[in-house]
Amino acid sequence: MKTIKITRVCAVAVILLCLVNTKTHAQMEETKVDINQKVESLLSQMTIEEKVGQMNLYNGFWDVTGPAPEEGNAALKYDHLKKGWVGAMLTVRGAEEVRKVQRIAVEESRLGIPLLIGFDVIHGYKTLSPIPLAESASWDLQAIEKSARVAATEASASGINWTFAPMVDISRDARWGRVMEGAGEDPYLGSLIAKARVNGFQGDDLSAHNTIAACAKHFAAYGFAEAGRDYNVADIGNGTLYNTVLPPFKAASEAGVKTFMNSFNTLNGVPVTGSSFLQRDILKRDWNFDGFVVSDWASINEMIPWGHAKDKRQAAQIAANAGSDMDMEGYVYIQELAQLVKDGVVKESILDDAVRRILKVKFELGLFEDPYRYCDDDREKEWTYHESYREAVLDMAKKSIVLLKNDNHLLPLKKNGQTIALIGDLADDKSSPLGSWRIASDDDTAVSVLEGMSSYKGNTLNFSRGPEVFEGTSSFLQEVKINTTDTSGFDEAIATAKAADVVVMVLGEHGFQSGEGRSRTNLDLPGLQQELLEEVYKVNPNVVLVLNNGRPLAIEWASEHIPAIVEAWHLGTESGNAIANVLYGDYNPSGKLPMSFPRNVGQAPIYYNNYPTGRPTDKDGNVFWSHYTDVEKTPLYPFGHGLSYTTFEYSNLKVTNTYKENQEVKVSFTLKNTGALKGKEVAQLYIRDLVGSVIRPLKELKGFELIELEAGASKTVEFVLTKKELGFYTNQGEFVVESGDFKVFVGGDSNAELEQDFTLE
């Protein structure tokens, strides 16, 4: 694996990293022993009810700035808080509100155990970075880690000490809305990004006031929900489980992530919340994970409609025995678990194991030393929407943009003397670019594309909204309503385009069209946007299509006709400025796709690292081979694809095979910038194990390096393949390296064609 080298580092990110305290290995071991002793001492004083309380996570249930609840469910929860029967809360935020609930837990309960305060800090808190899928398109691990560091610093200033991120689910199906929250389709890239995000959230010292505990989710196989439909069955083989699904989770565990979250799907016919195979056998035994597992929202009692538990009592029994340590807003443990222990159905040692894990994280966060360390009003005021955060997320946003197509060098735009038509409802939208998971941020705080392009004064910029894409007000909890009938604005948009030298069209999905509960069976441009695109193209073919979306879209018509296409995702707070910087050439795009783009939805799921078949090609001129009759079987844009305003050439591939002697295979090649501009390229290395005890993928990513080169400059790039890269997991979960013939490929995407053979002995 190569270390990513970055020549330009965002200064604010360096400052933020330096704020995190560091400890020596000896100090860390001493702290670990000390924490274990304190955990055991506290555990010995706890009643069964108090132990169950630590396993109970409540959503915020009353306005803490108002009077305490006196009746109903809120009053019951408030009483539980005073009794020490609540271990954590979520969606309580702001230093003042967190301080109030923490004071009740610490000062009014018998043992004074502080609360974990959780929140969905997915790609930022107030100041938003690009959605995680977009960040993954940067292939810049340092930038991704710094993005998580910025998010943790801002969130921790508002009282948050635990985030339900990163999502490390691998998914190959763009129909699934939550692809926006992950790192894409590849387990190698996904593993490195998982580690980067964990390190960014947690830093070097979890007890520092500006770090927060991370949570690897969703354990496991949530990204393989059938038909891309959320909360659905996942039915995969062990080969896919061990080689594709689990590696990013294992990487997060090895990075020291403090918590895991289980998921809504089933695996092997068992809701994973009740899977001891996943939670006890693999996670806690095989991987020695010493943090705790939290359920997803009410997923324990969802075992009842799944048909795996007959009632809440049985659901609590199954989940606790399976290793699900904390119940998120499900009321199952708090209602049933104490009695299950008293009845001898669940051993008290099960509770002890769960509570040890939970208390350990609280000690590591420093909450027992200072329960209010995250409740600093002055720090919250100073660091919310801080200017340095905006600089950091702008840097991340520019790195996340992928140039899909650029015929005839239509981009970058000239900075002077052009009339540019900017068209599209989304071009003037200041909320949609914030993405789906922005529940702490404020509406209308994103820089729109119109605002970003308007800052360039040398051209004449004419904006036309065109027809509305979305009707009414969109929200996190409701379906987005799409306009499919009202063509108002068509004529004006077409006239504006006709009078322009170049047309920039901003089209795509609303930020709330992807994310949880946002599965789609149609990956085309929603509403009237495709019709608008085609009508504009008829009057002016010099079109730059800027896509705003949270998933790969099926844009085959655009790919065939539109000369320049920019994948700009949902880029967060500084969206418009980042897009304008790229369109005008002040930033040379270097992003690469972390997911394959299908030609149409019928290809989904589609991914590059697929397996060979017994009939891969047409040999006899008949139909009896693996293909579609109506479309090519290849993706529209492959995994790893992304252009630059310059060009790169790969040559001189060499493989030095000394695996028999020192367990290494060295790969080197020359990368040259053959264009006229300085630019960055993600040089990618893939392998293929030609014959295996179980079939291996046609290609597997096993190395990459982000390289910046001046025009005309070249560099010798080197990778080292070890057993970690050359091996795989059998269907029994055993990691093996098998002798035999291999191929190695290098290039700028997963279609890399420069190849060399080697043999392992």
N, C-alpha and C positions, 0 to 999 in steps of 0.2 A: 504494500500500500504506500502510495506517495503522500508526502506532506504537502499540503497546499501552501504555496508561497504567494503572498500578496505584496505588491510593490508600493501601493498607496493604501494607507490605513486611516480610517476616519478618526480624527483626533479625539472627538468626544467619546468614542467607544473605548479608546485607550485609557482615558481618564476614568471612565466608569469601571473598567476592569481593575484599575489600580485601587479603587475604593474598597475592594473586597479584601478583607484581611486574609492572610495566609498563615498556616501552622505547619510546623515540622512534623515528620512522620512520628517521631517519639511523642510529641505533644498530642497528636491525634490518637495514638494508642492509649496514652494515659487518660485522655478524655473519655475514650470508649469504655475503658474499665470502670471509670468513675461513674459514668452514666448507667452502666449495667447494674452497679451496686445501688444506685439511687432508685432505679426502676424496681428492683426486687424489694427494697425497703418500703416503697410506696404501695406496691402490689399487695404486700402482706397485710396492709391496713384496710384494704378495700372489701366492702361487702359484695355479694353477688350482684346486687342491683347497681352498685356503683361501677362494677366491672362492665356490666351490660351497657351502662350509660356511656362509657368511653367508646363503645362500639356503635353509638347512635349519632347520626349526622342529620341535623335539621336545617331546612331552608329558613331564611329570615322570616319571622312570623308576626312581627308587629313593628309599628313605627316607634323606634326607640327614643325619638325626640318627644313623643307623647307619653301619656300615662300607661302604666303597665296594664295588660289585659286582665279583665276580671271574670270573664265567662267564655265558654266555648273552647275550641281546640287550642286557640292561642294561649288561653289561660293555663291549660294543661301543660303545654310546652314550657311556658314561663315557670311553672312550678317545678318541672323537670330540671330546668336550668339551675334553679336555686338548690335543688337536691344533689347536684353533681351528676345528673343522669343524661347529660349531653356532652359528647366528646368533641364535636366540631359543628360549625355552622357555615353555611354558604350564602352568598349574595348579601351579606352584611358588609358594607363598605363605607369608607370614610373614617378618618382617625377618631372623630367624635363618636360615631355609632359603634365602632369596634370597641372603643374604650368602655362604653356603657355595658355591652354584653359581657365583655371580659371581666369587668369589675364584679358583676353578679356571680360569675363562675368562680372567681378567685376569692372574693371577700364574703360571699354569702353561703357558699356550699361548705360541707363539713371538711373536706380535704383540700379545697382550694386549687383544684387542678385546672390549669388554663385551657382555653379553647384553641383548636385549630380554626383558622378563618380561611375558608376556601373560596375560590372564584375562578371563572373561566377566562383566564388571561391567555388567550389563544395566540394572538399576533399583536399584542399590545394591550394597554390598559385604557388610558385616555388618548394618548398619542399612538396612532396605529401604524404599524408596519404593514407590508403586503401580506395577503393571506399566506398560510404556510406553503401551499402548493406553488405559489408564485416565488416565494423565497427559495424554495428548492430549485427553481429554474435558474438561480444564480450559480449553483454548484460551488458556492463560495462558503466554505465551512466556517471560516473566521467571521465573515459578515453575519451569518445565521446565528452564531453564538452571541455576537454582540447585540443583535436584534433582541434575543431573549434576555440579555443582560439589561438592556434599556427597559424592556417591559417589566422585568422584576423590580428594577429600581423605582419606577414610577408607581407600580402597584403596591410595593411595600411601604411607600410613603403615605398610602391611603388605608393602611391597616391590614392589608392582605399578607398572609404568610404561607399560603399554599395555593398552587395553581393546578387545575385539571388539564394539564398539558405537559409534554407534547403528545399529540396523537401520532402514533408510529405505525398505524395500520397500512399495510401494503394493499393497493387496490388496482385492478386492471380494468375496471368497469366505470366509464364516465357517467353512466346513468345514476350511479350512487352519488348523492349530493355531497357527502362528506369527504369526497376526494379533495375538496378545497382545503381541508384541515390537515392533510398528510403530506408525505414527501413523494407520492407518485407510485410507480409500478415496480421499481427495482429494489430488491432487498439489500444490495451492497451500498448503493447511494443512500437508501433509507436508514441503514444502520449508522452510517457516519453522521447523517443529519440528526438522528435521535440522540447520539452522544453529544453533538454540538449544542443542541437545545437544552439538554439536561444540564450541561456545564454552564450554559448561559444563565439559566434560572437559579441554579444552586450555588454557583461560584466555588471558590476554594474553601469557604468557611460558612457553613449554613447558619451559624449563630450571629453573623454580621447582620446589621439592621436593614441592609438593602438586598438581601438574598431571600428567596422563597423556595419551599419544598416543591419539587416537580412531581408529576404523575404520568407514567407511561400508560397510554390507553390505546385501544380497548382490547383487553386480553381475553380471547384472541380470535382471529379470523373474521372480525366484523367487516372488513373490507371485501370479503368474499360472499356477502349476502346475496342469495339467489336473485337473479334478474335485476340486480342493482337496487332492490327495494329495501329501504331501511327497516330495521327490526325483524328481518326475515331469517330464515334458516340458512346456515352455511354448511355445505356438504362437500368436503374436499378430502383428498387422499393424504396419507401421512407424508408422502414426498413433498407435496405442496406445503403442508404444515411446517415441517422441519426446515425446509430449504428456502421458503419464501416468506411465510407468515412470522415465524418465531425469531429470525436473526435480528431485526431491529429491536425487539423486546429484550433479547439477550444483551445487545449492545447497551441499551439503556440501563439494564441491571448492572452490567460491568462498569458503567460510568458512575454508579452510586445513586441512581434515582431512589428517592425515599418512599414512593408509593406507586402502586399499580391500580388501575381501574379495570374491572371486568366489563364485559360487553353484553349487548342485548340479544345476540344471536345464539343459536345452538351450535354444538360441534359434536359429531358422533351421536346425534340424537339427544344430547343433554344440554339444557341451558347452561352457558358457561359459568354463570353465577354459582351453579351447583356442581361444577366440575372439579373434583379432587385431582383428576389427572393433570389438568392445567395448573391449578393453584397450589396443590400440595406436592405432587410428584415432580413436575417440571420446575416450577418457579421456586418453591421454597426448599425442596430437597436437592434437585440436580443443579440448580443455579445458586444455591445458598443465599437467596434473597432474604435480607433481614429487616426490610421495611414492612409496610402493611398494605393490604388489598382493600380497596373501597369498592362497593357496588356502584354501578351506574344508577341513575335516578329510578328508584323503586324497582330495580331489576330482580330483587329477591322475591318479592311477592308476585312478580310477573311469571314466576315458575308455575303459578296456579293456572292462568289461561293457557300456558304452554302445555299443560297436562302432565307436568312432572311432579307436582305437589297437589294434594287435595285441599289444603287449607294453609293459613298463615303459620300455624304451629309446625306443620311438616316442612313448609318452605324455610322457616328459621332453622330447623334441625338440619336440613340438607345443606344449606348455605354455610352455616357455622362449621359443620364437620368437613365441608369441602375446602375451607380455608378463606372464605370471604369474611374479612375481619371487621368491616364497618358497613353499616346499612345507611345508604343515602336516601333520606326522605321516603322511607318505605314503611316505617312504623312496625316492622315485623320483629326485630330483635327486642325493642323496648317493650313490646306487648307480650312476647312469647318466650324469650330466651331464658329469663330467670327461672321460670317455672319448669322449663325443659331440663335445666340443670338440677333443680330440686327433685324432679321426678326421676333423675338418673338416666334420662334419654340422651342428654349431651353432657360429656364430662366437663368438670370445671377446669380441667387442664386446657381444654379448647379455648375457653375464655381467657385463661392466663396467657396463653400464647398470643392471642390477638391483642390483648391489652398491653403486654410487654412491647409489642411492635409499635403500637400507637404512642405509648408514653415515651418510648425511645426517641421518636421523631420530635416530640414536643421538647424533650431535653436538648436534643441537637439544635433545635431552633433557638434555644436560649430562653424559652418562654417561662420556665420555672425561675430562672435568674431574674428576669424582668418581663412580666406578662404584657407590659404596655410598650415594649420596645418598638412596636410598629405603629404606635398611636401618637405621632408627633405632629401637632397641628401646623407648626411653623414649617416643618419639612414638607408636609403635604401641600401647603400653599406655594412654597418656593419651587417645587419640582413638578407640579402638575402642568402639563403642556409646556414644559420648559423648552426654550429655543434650541438647546443642544439636542433634545430628543428629535425635534423636527429635522435637524441636520442629519441625524443618524438614520431616520426612517426614509429620508430623501435618498441617501446613499444606497440603502437597501432596495428601494423601489427601482432606481435606475438599473441596478444589477439584476433585477428580476425580469426585466423586459426581454422578450424573445422576438427577433426579427425573423419571421417565417418566410418571407418572400420579398425580393426587391429587384424586379425586372427593370432594365434600362436605367438603373441607378436613380430611380425617382426620388429616393431618399439618400442623404438628408435634404430637407427643403432648403432652398436659397433663403438667405436672411434679408435680402433686399430686392425690391422691384417686382414682386409677384403679387397677384391677387389670389388669395386663398379662401376657398369656401369651407367653412366648418359646419358639418351637418350631423344632426342626431340629437334626440332627446337626452341621451346619456352624456353628451358633451358639456351640458350645463348643469349636470347633477352633482351635488356636493355631499350627498349621503350614500348613494349606491357604491361609490368607490371604497367606502369604509369596510365593505364586506359583510359577512353574515355574523361573525362572532365579535360584536362591538358593543356589548351590553353596558359597559361602563363609559363608553365614549358618548359624545354629544352629536346629535344630528346636524347636518349642514356644516361640518367642520373640515371636510376634505377640500383640497384645492381642485377645482374642476378643470377639465381640459381647456375650456374656454378661457378661464383665468390664466392658466399656464401659458397658452399660446398668445394671449393678449399682452403678455410681458415682453414679447418680441415686437419691436415697433417698426421694423424696416419694411414690412409688407402691409398690404391692405387685407384685413381679416374680416370677412363677412359671415356672420353666423345665422343659420336657419335651423330651427328646431325640428322641422318636419312633423310627422304625426306623433302623437304621444305613444310611447311604448307601453306604459303601465298606467292603470286606472286607480284613482284614489290614493290612499296612504298605505304604504307597505310597512310591515312590522315583522319582528322576529317570530311572533306567535301565529301569524296568519299566512295563508296562501297569497302569493302575489297575483293580482288581477291584471290580465294582459289585454290590451286593446287589439282586437282583430277586425274591427269594422269601420272605425272612424278614420277616414283618410285625410282629414283636415291637415293642411300643412304640406301636402305633397307638391302642389303647384309651386309654392314659394321655394321649397327646397330645390326643385328641379331648375327653376329659373336662376337661383343663386349659384348652382353648380355650373350651369351653362355659361355664366359670365366670368368664371374663374379660370386661372391657369392650372391650378391643382385643387383637388377636392380631398379634404380629410373627413372621413365618416367614422364616427364613434358609435359602434353598435355592439350588442351582446346581451348579457343577462343582467338583471338587477342583482345587487349584492345579496338580497334575500331569496334569490332563486337557487342558490346552492347552500350547502350546509345541512345540518340535521333535519330530517324529515322532508328534504327537497329532492326526492328521486324524480327522474324524468324519463319518459319513453321516447322523447323527441329531442335530439341534440342540435337541431337547426337554430337559426336566429329566431327568437320569439316574436310573435305578433306580425306586424307589417314590415319588419325591418328588411327581410330578404327582397320583398317587392320594391321597397324604396331603393335598396342598393342597385337592383337591376335597372330601374328607371333612371337613376342618376348616371349610371355607367353608359346608358344610351346617348346621353347628351355630352358627357365628358369622361372619356376613359382614363384620364390621369387621376386615378383614385388611390388614396392611401386609406386602407381599412384598419382602424384601430379597434381591437377587440377588448371589451371589458367582460370578463367571465370568470367563474370559479371552477370550471371543469373544461376538458377538451370538448370542442364543438365540431359538428360535422359541417364543414364549409367548402364542400367540393366545388360548387359553382364559383365561389369567390376565388378559390385557389386556381381555377382554370382561367378566369377572366381578369381579376383585379391585379394590377402590376405590383403593388406593395402591400404587405399585410404585417401588422405589428401585433403580437400577442402581449397585451398590457394588463390582463388579469384584473383583480381588484387590489389596487396598490396602496390603499390606506390614506393617511392624512395628507401626504405630499404627492398624491397621484398625478394631478395635472401638471405640476412642475417637472416631475420625472418624465412624463410622456413628452412634454414640450422639449426638454433637454435632448431626448433621443431623436425626435422628429427633426430638430434643427441641427443635429450633429454635434452638439456640445458634449454629448456622451455617446461613445461608440458602443452599440449594443453587443453584449457577450453572453446573454442568457441561452440556455439549452433546455429543451423540453424534458421534464421529468415523467411525462406520460405521453404515450402515442396518441395521435389524433386520428380518429376513424374517418373513412370516407362517408359512411352513413351509420346510423344507429344499429343497423343489422349486423355490423361487424363486432359490436360490443359483446363480451369483453375482448379487447385486442391488446397485445403486448409483444414486445420484441423478443423476449427470452422464452419463446414457445418451443415446444418439442418437435422433433422430426416425426414424420408419419411414414407408413409403409408405402404410400404412393404420393411422394412429394411433387412430382412433375408429370407433365403430359409426355408419354413416351410413344404411344401408338396412335395419336390423333383422335382418340375417343374421349368420352366424358368421365371415364373411370379413374379420376385422380382427385386429390384433395384441393378443391377450389370452389368458388362461387360461379354461377353461370351469368350473373348480371353485374359483377363488379370485381375488380382485382382483390386478391386476398391480403395485399400489403396495406399498411396504414397510409393515410394521406400525408402525414408528417410523422416521421419515426421518432422513437425515444432518442434523446440526445441531440435532436436537430436544433439548429439555430445559426443564423447568418450574422455577418458583421459588415461594416462599411469598408472593410478591407478583406483580403482573401488569404488563405493559408494552404500550404502544401506539405504533405507528409511523404517522407522518403527514407531510404537507407535503413530499413528495418533489419535488426539483427537479434538473434536469440542465442544466448549463451547458457547451455544446459549443464549445470553441475549438481542436479538434484540428487544423483546417486551418491556424490561425495559430501556435499554440505547442505542438502535439502533446499536448494535455491535454483530458480531459473531467472536469469537476467534478460530483460528486454530493453532495447534501445532503438531510437529512431531520430530522424531530424525533422524538426518543425520549422518552416520558414514562412514569414510574412511576405507574400508575393504581391501585396497591394501597395497603395500609395499613402496609407494612413497607419498610424500606430493603433494597435488593437489587441484585444485579449481573446484567447482561444482556450476552450476546455478540451484538451487532448485526452482521448478516451482509449482505454485498452480493454479488449474483450478476449475471452478464450472459448474454445469448444473442446470438450472431452468426447472424442469421436466414438468410442465404444465403452460402455459401462455395464456394471451388473444390473443397474437400472438406467433407463435412457436418460441422457443429459440434454439440456437445452441447446438449441442451435448456436446461441451466443450468450455469454454471461459477462456483464461488466465486472472487472476485477481491478481497475485502477483508473485514476484520472488526475490531471493536473491543470490548474488554471494558470495560463502563461501569458504574459504581456510582452509584445515584441514591437520594436520600432519598424517602420516600413523598410523592407529589404533585409531585415535581420533574421537570423536563424539561431536555433538552439538544439543541442542534443538532449533528448528527454530519456530518462531511464526509469524503469520500474523493476521491482523485484517480486517475483511470485514465489510464495512459500506454500507449505501444506494448507495454510488457512485459505488461500485463494484457489488452490488446485483440488481441494477435497470437496466432499459433499456429505450430506446425511442420508443414510439408508432409510428404508421405510420403518425400521425399528428404532430410529433415532440415534444410530451409531455413526460417528463421524469417521470417514475413511478417505484415504488417498489411494487410488488404484493405478497401477502401471498401465501403459498403453500410449496411444498416439493422441496428440493434441494439436490444435491450431491456435495461433494467437493473431488477433486483428487489431490494428490501430487506425484511428481516423477521428473525424469530427462529429460522428453520430453512430448509432447502432448499425448503420449500413456500411460500416468501415470495411474497406475492401483490400487494404494493404495487409497481406497475411504472410505468415511463416509457420512451418511445421516443426514440431519437436516431439520427442518420445521420452516418457518417464519410465525409469527402470527401478 
